[in-house]
Amino acid sequence: MVKEIILDNKLIKVNYYEEETVNGLHQISIVFNVTSEEYHDIATLLYKGTFEVTVPDSVLFFRGTINKYSTSITNLYEEGQVGEYRLSLLETQI
C-alpha cells in the first residue's frame, strides 16, 4: 500500500492512492492532508503544475502535470486548520 509520494523533492504522506494507465501514460490520484503550517509550502509547490513524480513503494518515476485538483478548505491561513487535498497527476509526453 502506498503511503507517500515525492513531488520534486517534497515528501507527501498520502491517505489515498490510485494508479492507472491513461492512453499509455501513468496517472496517479492521491488524497492528502495539509495543515495551516504546511499550506504556504504546498501551495507554492503545486503552483508549479509539473513535477518529477516518485512513488517509492510502487517503484514508479515519471514527469507529471496536474490534471485534476481540489481542496476541502480554501482558507488555511487560520492556525490549526487542516484541509484535504485531492490531486491527479498525468505523465507528460516528452
Secondary structure, 3 states (H helix, E strand, C coil): CCCEEEECCEEEECCEEEEEEECCEEEEEEEEEEECCCHHHHHHHHHCCEEEEEEHHHCEEEEEEEEEEEECCCCCCCCCCEEEEEEEEEECCC
